[in-house]
């Protein structure tokens, strides 16, 4: 790698304030705020809107659509097309 052209890759805390969830990882992202982590060191913190702790898919609060009724209504309205027995002459 060339020297001086890549951003710093350092420990950063990502925090989801709505869920009270935070994790420490390495990243190149910068943050203005800092936080003292469990190990006693101070790290930059980045607040995120959605994380695995608050996303409906991962928390089990996701809603699934009932597509069975939609398919039945479509078939009822338009019917099913059967192949024709007659061949064009």
Biopython code that builds the backbone (N, CA, C, O; Angstrom):
import numpy as np
from Bio.PDB.StructureBuilder import StructureBuilder

atoms = [
    (1, "UNK", "N", (0.843, -1.188, 0.000)),
    (1, "UNK", "CA", (0.000, 0.000, 0.000)),
    (1, "UNK", "C", (0.878, 1.238, 0.000)),
    (1, "UNK", "O", (1.944, 1.264, 0.615)),
    (2, "UNK", "N", (0.418, 2.246, -0.690)),
    (2, "UNK", "CA", (1.149, 3.504, -0.700)),
    (2, "UNK", "C", (0.983, 4.204, 0.630)),
    (2, "UNK", "O", (-0.085, 4.144, 1.240)),
    (3, "UNK", "N", (2.011, 4.855, 1.075)),
    (3, "UNK", "CA", (1.974, 5.585, 2.340)),
    (3, "UNK", "C", (1.304, 6.941, 2.139)),
    (3, "UNK", "O", (1.509, 7.593, 1.115)),
    (4, "UNK", "N", (0.495, 7.367, 3.124)),
    (4, "UNK", "CA", (-0.061, 8.706, 3.159)),
    (4, "UNK", "C", (-1.318, 8.947, 2.345)),
    (4, "UNK", "O", (-1.831, 10.066, 2.355)),
    (5, "UNK", "N", (-1.848, 7.939, 1.630)),
    (5, "UNK", "CA", (-3.050, 8.189, 0.837)),
    (5, "UNK", "C", (-4.288, 7.504, 1.414)),
    (5, "UNK", "O", (-5.398, 7.767, 0.951)),
    (6, "UNK", "N", (-4.131, 6.647, 2.395)),
    (6, "UNK", "CA", (-5.244, 5.919, 2.974)),
    (6, "UNK", "C", (-5.671, 6.545, 4.299)),
    (6, "UNK", "O", (-4.822, 7.030, 5.046)),
    (7, "UNK", "N", (-6.984, 6.545, 4.609)),
    (7, "UNK", "CA", (-7.438, 7.089, 5.895)),
    (7, "UNK", "C", (-6.996, 6.188, 7.048)),
    (7, "UNK", "O", (-6.677, 5.016, 6.851)),
    (8, "UNK", "N", (-6.983, 6.752, 8.239)),
    (8, "UNK", "CA", (-6.602, 5.992, 9.431)),
    (8, "UNK", "C", (-7.647, 4.919, 9.721)),
    (8, "UNK", "O", (-8.850, 5.178, 9.680)),
    (9, "UNK", "N", (-7.178, 3.732, 10.010)),
    (9, "UNK", "CA", (-8.026, 2.605, 10.371)),
    (9, "UNK", "C", (-7.823, 2.374, 11.853)),
    (9, "UNK", "O", (-6.778, 1.877, 12.273)),
    (10, "UNK", "N", (-8.823, 2.737, 12.651)),
    (10, "UNK", "CA", (-8.650, 2.745, 14.098)),
    (10, "UNK", "C", (-9.922, 2.241, 14.790)),
    (10, "UNK", "O", (-10.959, 2.103, 14.141)),
    (11, "UNK", "N", (-9.856, 1.967, 16.084)),
    (11, "UNK", "CA", (-11.056, 1.534, 16.813)),
    (11, "UNK", "C", (-12.087, 2.666, 16.905)),
    (11, "UNK", "O", (-11.745, 3.816, 17.180)),
    (12, "UNK", "N", (-13.350, 2.312, 16.670)),
    (12, "UNK", "CA", (-14.464, 3.257, 16.731)),
    (12, "UNK", "C", (-15.647, 2.547, 17.387)),
    (12, "UNK", "O", (-15.858, 1.355, 17.167)),
    (13, "UNK", "N", (-16.416, 3.279, 18.190)),
    (13, "UNK", "CA", (-17.618, 2.738, 18.812)),
    (13, "UNK", "C", (-18.822, 3.176, 17.983)),
    (13, "UNK", "O", (-19.013, 4.366, 17.734)),
    (14, "UNK", "N", (-19.631, 2.207, 17.557)),
    (14, "UNK", "CA", (-20.901, 2.499, 16.888)),
    (14, "UNK", "C", (-22.000, 2.303, 17.927)),
    (14, "UNK", "O", (-22.057, 1.274, 18.600)),
    (15, "UNK", "N", (-22.880, 3.312, 18.050)),
    (15, "UNK", "CA", (-23.886, 3.289, 19.119)),
    (15, "UNK", "C", (-25.267, 3.539, 18.517)),
    (15, "UNK", "O", (-25.449, 4.427, 17.684)),
    (16, "UNK", "N", (-26.231, 2.736, 18.957)),
    (16, "UNK", "CA", (-27.638, 2.914, 18.592)),
    (16, "UNK", "C", (-28.356, 3.440, 19.825)),
    (16, "UNK", "O", (-28.725, 2.657, 20.700)),
    (17, "UNK", "N", (-28.564, 4.759, 19.913)),
    (17, "UNK", "CA", (-29.157, 5.336, 21.124)),
    (17, "UNK", "C", (-30.588, 4.863, 21.387)),
    (17, "UNK", "O", (-30.997, 4.788, 22.545)),
    (18, "UNK", "N", (-31.361, 4.543, 20.341)),
    (18, "UNK", "CA", (-32.746, 4.136, 20.550)),
    (18, "UNK", "C", (-32.846, 2.779, 21.237)),
    (18, "UNK", "O", (-33.828, 2.511, 21.929)),
    (19, "UNK", "N", (-31.843, 1.916, 21.056)),
    (19, "UNK", "CA", (-31.873, 0.584, 21.656)),
    (19, "UNK", "C", (-30.901, 0.453, 22.821)),
    (19, "UNK", "O", (-30.907, -0.559, 23.521)),
    (20, "UNK", "N", (-30.069, 1.465, 23.037)),
    (20, "UNK", "CA", (-29.085, 1.364, 24.106)),
    (20, "UNK", "C", (-28.022, 0.325, 23.810)),
    (20, "UNK", "O", (-27.534, -0.344, 24.720)),
    (21, "UNK", "N", (-27.661, 0.186, 22.554)),
    (21, "UNK", "CA", (-26.733, -0.841, 22.105)),
    (21, "UNK", "C", (-25.506, -0.182, 21.492)),
    (21, "UNK", "O", (-25.634, 0.773, 20.727)),
    (22, "UNK", "N", (-24.328, -0.677, 21.818)),
    (22, "UNK", "CA", (-23.092, -0.142, 21.250)),
    (22, "UNK", "C", (-22.100, -1.285, 21.073)),
    (22, "UNK", "O", (-22.117, -2.266, 21.817)),
    (23, "UNK", "N", (-21.235, -1.136, 20.068)),
    (23, "UNK", "CA", (-20.191, -2.135, 19.872)),
    (23, "UNK", "C", (-18.933, -1.446, 19.367)),
    (23, "UNK", "O", (-18.988, -0.425, 18.682)),
    (24, "UNK", "N", (-17.819, -2.027, 19.721)),
    (24, "UNK", "CA", (-16.511, -1.505, 19.357)),
    (24, "UNK", "C", (-15.962, -2.315, 18.193)),
    (24, "UNK", "O", (-15.931, -3.545, 18.235)),
    (25, "UNK", "N", (-15.530, -1.611, 17.157)),
    (25, "UNK", "CA", (-14.940, -2.260, 15.990)),
    (25, "UNK", "C", (-13.911, -1.320, 15.392)),
    (25, "UNK", "O", (-13.694, -0.225, 15.911)),
    (26, "UNK", "N", (-13.286, -1.729, 14.326)),
    (26, "UNK", "CA", (-12.317, -0.865, 13.653)),
    (26, "UNK", "C", (-12.946, -0.308, 12.392)),
    (26, "UNK", "O", (-13.663, -1.012, 11.681)),
    (27, "UNK", "N", (-12.673, 0.967, 12.113)),
    (27, "UNK", "CA", (-13.262, 1.617, 10.960)),
    (27, "UNK", "C", (-12.436, 2.836, 10.567)),
    (27, "UNK", "O", (-11.570, 3.281, 11.320)),
    (28, "UNK", "N", (-12.713, 3.371, 9.377)),
    (28, "UNK", "CA", (-12.075, 4.603, 8.927)),
    (28, "UNK", "C", (-12.983, 5.808, 9.130)),
    (28, "UNK", "O", (-12.568, 6.940, 8.883)),
    (29, "UNK", "N", (-14.212, 5.583, 9.575)),
    (29, "UNK", "CA", (-15.167, 6.668, 9.763)),
    (29, "UNK", "C", (-14.709, 7.567, 10.921)),
    (29, "UNK", "O", (-14.100, 7.110, 11.888)),
    (30, "UNK", "N", (-15.021, 8.848, 10.788)),
    (30, "UNK", "CA", (-14.630, 9.800, 11.834)),
    (30, "UNK", "C", (-15.864, 10.277, 12.571)),
    (30, "UNK", "O", (-16.952, 10.350, 11.999)),
    (31, "UNK", "N", (-15.694, 10.597, 13.825)),
    (31, "UNK", "CA", (-16.779, 11.116, 14.639)),
    (31, "UNK", "C", (-16.287, 12.262, 15.500)),
    (31, "UNK", "O", (-15.128, 12.286, 15.914)),
    (32, "UNK", "N", (-17.174, 13.215, 15.769)),
    (32, "UNK", "CA", (-16.804, 14.371, 16.582)),
    (32, "UNK", "C", (-16.854, 14.056, 18.070)),
    (32, "UNK", "O", (-16.100, 14.628, 18.858)),
    (33, "UNK", "N", (-17.747, 13.145, 18.454)),
    (33, "UNK", "CA", (-17.919, 12.810, 19.862)),
    (33, "UNK", "C", (-17.013, 11.648, 20.265)),
    (33, "UNK", "O", (-16.573, 10.860, 19.428)),
    (34, "UNK", "N", (-16.747, 11.563, 21.565)),
    (34, "UNK", "CA", (-15.963, 10.446, 22.101)),
    (34, "UNK", "C", (-16.720, 9.828, 23.267)),
    (34, "UNK", "O", (-17.608, 10.447, 23.853)),
    (35, "UNK", "N", (-16.352, 8.600, 23.589)),
    (35, "UNK", "CA", (-16.977, 7.890, 24.690)),
    (35, "UNK", "C", (-15.917, 7.025, 25.366)),
    (35, "UNK", "O", (-15.001, 6.519, 24.717)),
    (36, "UNK", "N", (-16.056, 6.867, 26.671)),
    (36, "UNK", "CA", (-15.153, 5.971, 27.393)),
    (36, "UNK", "C", (-15.748, 4.579, 27.347)),
    (36, "UNK", "O", (-16.880, 4.366, 27.781)),
    (37, "UNK", "N", (-14.988, 3.632, 26.821)),
    (37, "UNK", "CA", (-15.455, 2.260, 26.639)),
    (37, "UNK", "C", (-15.205, 1.449, 27.900)),
    (37, "UNK", "O", (-14.580, 1.937, 28.841)),
    (38, "UNK", "N", (-15.688, 0.218, 27.923)),
    (38, "UNK", "CA", (-15.586, -0.668, 29.086)),
    (38, "UNK", "C", (-14.148, -0.952, 29.495)),
    (38, "UNK", "O", (-13.879, -1.248, 30.659)),
    (39, "UNK", "N", (-13.224, -0.864, 28.544)),
    (39, "UNK", "CA", (-11.826, -1.153, 28.865)),
    (39, "UNK", "C", (-11.091, 0.065, 29.428)),
    (39, "UNK", "O", (-9.900, -0.023, 29.726)),
    (40, "UNK", "N", (-11.782, 1.198, 29.579)),
    (40, "UNK", "CA", (-11.185, 2.390, 30.150)),
    (40, "UNK", "C", (-10.578, 3.336, 29.133)),
    (40, "UNK", "O", (-10.172, 4.438, 29.503)),
    (41, "UNK", "N", (-10.499, 2.957, 27.876)),
    (41, "UNK", "CA", (-9.949, 3.819, 26.846)),
    (41, "UNK", "C", (-11.056, 4.700, 26.258)),
    (41, "UNK", "O", (-12.234, 4.347, 26.313)),
    (42, "UNK", "N", (-10.670, 5.832, 25.704)),
    (42, "UNK", "CA", (-11.611, 6.754, 25.071)),
    (42, "UNK", "C", (-11.529, 6.566, 23.558)),
    (42, "UNK", "O", (-10.447, 6.621, 22.973)),
    (43, "UNK", "N", (-12.697, 6.341, 22.926)),
    (43, "UNK", "CA", (-12.775, 6.098, 21.496)),
    (43, "UNK", "C", (-13.760, 7.076, 20.861)),
    (43, "UNK", "O", (-14.675, 7.553, 21.532)),
    (44, "UNK", "N", (-13.581, 7.379, 19.574)),
    (44, "UNK", "CA", (-14.604, 8.165, 18.881)),
    (44, "UNK", "C", (-15.883, 7.341, 18.755)),
    (44, "UNK", "O", (-15.830, 6.120, 18.603)),
    (45, "UNK", "N", (-17.015, 8.004, 18.818)),
    (45, "UNK", "CA", (-18.305, 7.308, 18.746)),
    (45, "UNK", "C", (-19.103, 7.859, 17.571)),
    (45, "UNK", "O", (-19.090, 9.059, 17.297)),
    (46, "UNK", "N", (-19.802, 6.948, 16.878)),
    (46, "UNK", "CA", (-20.680, 7.302, 15.772)),
    (46, "UNK", "C", (-22.069, 6.782, 16.122)),
    (46, "UNK", "O", (-22.246, 5.587, 16.359)),
    (47, "UNK", "N", (-23.053, 7.679, 16.154)),
    (47, "UNK", "CA", (-24.434, 7.280, 16.432)),
    (47, "UNK", "C", (-25.105, 6.847, 15.136)),
    (47, "UNK", "O", (-25.053, 7.558, 14.132)),
    (48, "UNK", "N", (-25.736, 5.675, 15.165)),
    (48, "UNK", "CA", (-26.431, 5.145, 14.000)),
    (48, "UNK", "C", (-27.926, 5.103, 14.290)),
    (48, "UNK", "O", (-28.342, 5.011, 15.445)),
    (49, "UNK", "N", (-28.730, 5.170, 13.233)),
    (49, "UNK", "CA", (-30.182, 5.163, 13.394)),
    (49, "UNK", "C", (-30.732, 3.765, 13.643)),
    (49, "UNK", "O", (-31.646, 3.586, 14.448)),
    (50, "UNK", "N", (-30.176, 2.779, 12.953)),
    (50, "UNK", "CA", (-30.687, 1.410, 13.033)),
    (50, "UNK", "C", (-29.517, 0.455, 13.203)),
    (50, "UNK", "O", (-28.495, 0.581, 12.528)),
    (51, "UNK", "N", (-29.673, -0.490, 14.100)),
    (51, "UNK", "CA", (-28.670, -1.545, 14.283)),
    (51, "UNK", "C", (-29.404, -2.878, 14.411)),
    (51, "UNK", "O", (-30.629, -2.929, 14.301)),
    (52, "UNK", "N", (-28.667, -3.937, 14.638)),
    (52, "UNK", "CA", (-29.287, -5.248, 14.806)),
    (52, "UNK", "C", (-30.182, -5.284, 16.036)),
    (52, "UNK", "O", (-31.098, -6.104, 16.108)),
    (53, "UNK", "N", (-29.932, -4.405, 17.010)),
    (53, "UNK", "CA", (-30.736, -4.382, 18.227)),
    (53, "UNK", "C", (-32.076, -3.681, 18.024)),
    (53, "UNK", "O", (-33.001, -3.898, 18.807)),
    (54, "UNK", "N", (-32.207, -2.841, 16.986)),
    (54, "UNK", "CA", (-33.455, -2.110, 16.793)),
    (54, "UNK", "C", (-34.136, -2.376, 15.456)),
    (54, "UNK", "O", (-35.250, -1.898, 15.239)),
    (55, "UNK", "N", (-33.505, -3.120, 14.556)),
    (55, "UNK", "CA", (-34.102, -3.387, 13.252)),
    (55, "UNK", "C", (-35.200, -4.436, 13.390)),
    (55, "UNK", "O", (-34.981, -5.469, 14.023)),
    (56, "UNK", "N", (-36.382, -4.194, 12.811)),
    (56, "UNK", "CA", (-37.505, -5.131, 12.971)),
    (56, "UNK", "C", (-37.209, -6.544, 12.484)),
    (56, "UNK", "O", (-37.724, -7.504, 13.057)),
    (57, "UNK", "N", (-36.400, -6.697, 11.453)),
    (57, "UNK", "CA", (-36.092, -8.040, 10.953)),
    (57, "UNK", "C", (-35.340, -8.849, 11.992)),
    (57, "UNK", "O", (-35.636, -10.028, 12.189)),
    (58, "UNK", "N", (-34.380, -8.244, 12.654)),
    (58, "UNK", "CA", (-33.547, -8.968, 13.616)),
    (58, "UNK", "C", (-34.194, -9.093, 14.988)),
    (58, "UNK", "O", (-33.832, -9.983, 15.758)),
    (59, "UNK", "N", (-35.137, -8.226, 15.307)),
    (59, "UNK", "CA", (-35.782, -8.283, 16.614)),
    (59, "UNK", "C", (-37.029, -9.140, 16.607)),
    (59, "UNK", "O", (-37.594, -9.414, 17.666)),
    (60, "UNK", "N", (-37.478, -9.577, 15.419)),
    (60, "UNK", "CA", (-38.658, -10.420, 15.333)),
    (60, "UNK", "C", (-39.947, -9.637, 15.259)),
    (60, "UNK", "O", (-41.020, -10.233, 15.356)),
    (61, "UNK", "N", (-39.892, -8.337, 15.093)),
    (61, "UNK", "CA", (-41.101, -7.517, 15.007)),
    (61, "UNK", "C", (-41.463, -7.204, 13.562)),
    (61, "UNK", "O", (-42.265, -6.303, 13.315)),
    (62, "UNK", "N", (-40.897, -7.919, 12.612)),
    (62, "UNK", "CA", (-41.176, -7.669, 11.201)),
    (62, "UNK", "C", (-42.572, -8.158, 10.852)),
    (62, "UNK", "O", (-43.031, -9.171, 11.380)),
    (63, "UNK", "N", (-43.242, -7.443, 9.969)),
    (63, "UNK", "CA", (-44.572, -7.820, 9.520)),
    (63, "UNK", "C", (-44.454, -8.478, 8.154)),
    (63, "UNK", "O", (-43.749, -7.982, 7.275)),
    (64, "UNK", "N", (-45.143, -9.587, 7.984)),
    (64, "UNK", "CA", (-45.151, -10.245, 6.685)),
    (64, "UNK", "C", (-46.508, -10.014, 6.038)),
    (64, "UNK", "O", (-47.533, -9.985, 6.720)),
    (65, "UNK", "N", (-46.512, -9.854, 4.747)),
    (65, "UNK", "CA", (-47.750, -9.628, 4.017)),
    (65, "UNK", "C", (-48.400, -10.952, 3.667)),
    (65, "UNK", "O", (-47.722, -11.947, 3.411)),
    (66, "UNK", "N", (-49.716, -10.950, 3.660)),
    (66, "UNK", "CA", (-50.465, -12.132, 3.272)),
    (66, "UNK", "C", (-50.646, -12.103, 1.765)),
    (66, "UNK", "O", (-51.567, -11.462, 1.261)),
    (67, "UNK", "N", (-49.775, -12.792, 1.044)),
    (67, "UNK", "CA", (-49.848, -12.779, -0.416)),
    (67, "UNK", "C", (-50.791, -13.849, -0.948)),
    (67, "UNK", "O", (-51.136, -13.832, -2.129)),
    (68, "UNK", "N", (-51.211, -14.774, -0.103)),
    (68, "UNK", "CA", (-52.110, -15.833, -0.561)),
    (68, "UNK", "C", (-53.427, -15.240, -1.026)),
    (68, "UNK", "O", (-53.937, -15.621, -2.080)),
    (69, "UNK", "N", (-53.975, -14.333, -0.277)),
    (69, "UNK", "CA", (-55.228, -13.695, -0.657)),
    (69, "UNK", "C", (-55.103, -12.906, -1.941)),
    (69, "UNK", "O", (-56.044, -12.862, -2.732)),
    (70, "UNK", "N", (-53.978, -12.292, -2.159)),
    (70, "UNK", "CA", (-53.769, -11.512, -3.371)),
    (70, "UNK", "C", (-53.727, -12.404, -4.601)),
    (70, "UNK", "O", (-54.291, -12.062, -5.640)),
    (71, "UNK", "N", (-53.060, -13.545, -4.488)),
    (71, "UNK", "CA", (-52.971, -14.474, -5.616)),
    (71, "UNK", "C", (-54.359, -15.030, -5.937)),
    (71, "UNK", "O", (-54.729, -15.136, -7.106)),
    (72, "UNK", "N", (-55.117, -15.378, -4.920)),
    (72, "UNK", "CA", (-56.460, -15.914, -5.142)),
    (72, "UNK", "C", (-57.360, -14.871, -5.792)),
    (72, "UNK", "O", (-58.127, -15.204, -6.695)),
    (73, "UNK", "N", (-57.285, -13.630, -5.358)),
    (73, "UNK", "CA", (-58.091, -12.565, -5.966)),
    (73, "UNK", "C", (-57.699, -12.350, -7.424)),
    (73, "UNK", "O", (-58.559, -12.131, -8.277)),
    (74, "UNK", "N", (-56.396, -12.413, -7.709)),
    (74, "UNK", "CA", (-55.935, -12.259, -9.089)),
    (74, "UNK", "C", (-56.494, -13.366, -9.962)),
    (74, "UNK", "O", (-57.013, -13.094, -11.045)),
    (75, "UNK", "N", (-56.397, -14.617, -9.510)),
    (75, "UNK", "CA", (-56.904, -15.751, -10.285)),
    (75, "UNK", "C", (-58.415, -15.679, -10.441)),
    (75, "UNK", "O", (-58.948, -16.065, -11.481)),
    (76, "UNK", "N", (-59.108, -15.193, -9.424)),
    (76, "UNK", "CA", (-60.548, -15.059, -9.490)),
    (76, "UNK", "C", (-60.939, -13.987, -10.508)),
    (76, "UNK", "O", (-61.898, -14.160, -11.259)),
    (77, "UNK", "N", (-60.209, -12.905, -10.529)),
    (77, "UNK", "CA", (-60.528, -11.795, -11.417)),
    (77, "UNK", "C", (-60.176, -12.104, -12.865)),
    (77, "UNK", "O", (-60.979, -11.853, -13.764)),
    (78, "UNK", "N", (-58.998, -12.639, -13.098)),
    (78, "UNK", "CA", (-58.521, -12.840, -14.458)),
    (78, "UNK", "C", (-58.539, -14.294, -14.908)),
    (78, "UNK", "O", (-58.379, -14.576, -16.096)),
    (79, "UNK", "N", (-58.728, -15.205, -13.988)),
    (79, "UNK", "CA", (-58.771, -16.617, -14.330)),
    (79, "UNK", "C", (-57.403, -17.139, -14.724)),
    (79, "UNK", "O", (-56.429, -16.390, -14.795)),
    (80, "UNK", "N", (-57.349, -18.424, -14.975)),
    (80, "UNK", "CA", (-56.102, -19.024, -15.437)),
    (80, "UNK", "C", (-56.231, -19.312, -16.913)),
    (80, "UNK", "O", (-57.293, -19.730, -17.374)),
    (81, "UNK", "N", (-55.199, -19.101, -17.636)),
    (81, "UNK", "CA", (-55.221, -19.328, -19.082)),
    (81, "UNK", "C", (-54.766, -20.758, -19.366)),
    (81, "UNK", "O", (-53.724, -21.209, -18.890)),
    (82, "UNK", "N", (-55.562, -21.439, -20.139)),
    (82, "UNK", "CA", (-55.234, -22.793, -20.531)),
    (82, "UNK", "C", (-54.716, -22.760, -21.964)),
    (82, "UNK", "O", (-55.162, -21.928, -22.754)),
    (83, "UNK", "N", (-53.792, -23.637, -22.315)),
    (83, "UNK", "CA", (-53.307, -23.649, -23.705)),
    (83, "UNK", "C", (-54.445, -24.030, -24.625)),
    (83, "UNK", "O", (-55.245, -24.909, -24.303)),
    (84, "UNK", "N", (-54.522, -23.371, -25.768)),
    (84, "UNK", "CA", (-55.610, -23.654, -26.707)),
    (84, "UNK", "C", (-55.319, -24.929, -27.476)),
    (84, "UNK", "O", (-54.167, -25.227, -27.794)),
    (85, "UNK", "N", (-56.391, -25.692, -27.779)),
    (85, "UNK", "CA", (-56.237, -26.945, -28.504)),
    (85, "UNK", "C", (-56.115, -26.723, -30.005)),
    (85, "UNK", "O", (-55.567, -27.562, -30.720)),
    (86, "UNK", "N", (-56.623, -25.599, -30.476)),
    (86, "UNK", "CA", (-56.580, -25.359, -31.922)),
    (86, "UNK", "C", (-55.244, -24.736, -32.318)),
    (86, "UNK", "O", (-54.678, -23.902, -31.613)),
    (87, "UNK", "N", (-54.773, -25.180, -33.475)),
    (87, "UNK", "CA", (-53.520, -24.647, -34.003)),
    (87, "UNK", "C", (-53.850, -23.682, -35.120)),
    (87, "UNK", "O", (-54.800, -23.905, -35.870)),
    (88, "UNK", "N", (-53.079, -22.608, -35.243)),
    (88, "UNK", "CA", (-53.364, -21.683, -36.344)),
    (88, "UNK", "C", (-53.079, -22.350, -37.679)),
    (88, "UNK", "O", (-52.121, -23.113, -37.810)),
    (89, "UNK", "N", (-53.916, -22.058, -38.672)),
    (89, "UNK", "CA", (-53.718, -22.683, -39.971)),
    (89, "UNK", "C", (-53.028, -21.798, -40.956)),
    (89, "UNK", "O", (-52.797, -22.204, -42.096)),
]
sb = StructureBuilder()
sb.init_structure("model")
sb.init_model(0)
sb.init_chain("A")
sb.init_seg("    ")
for serial, (resi, resn, name, xyz) in enumerate(atoms, 1):
    if name == "N":
        sb.init_residue(resn, " ", resi, " ")
    sb.init_atom(name, np.array(xyz, "f"), 0.0, 1.0, " ", f" {name:<3s}", serial, name[0])
structure = sb.get_structure()
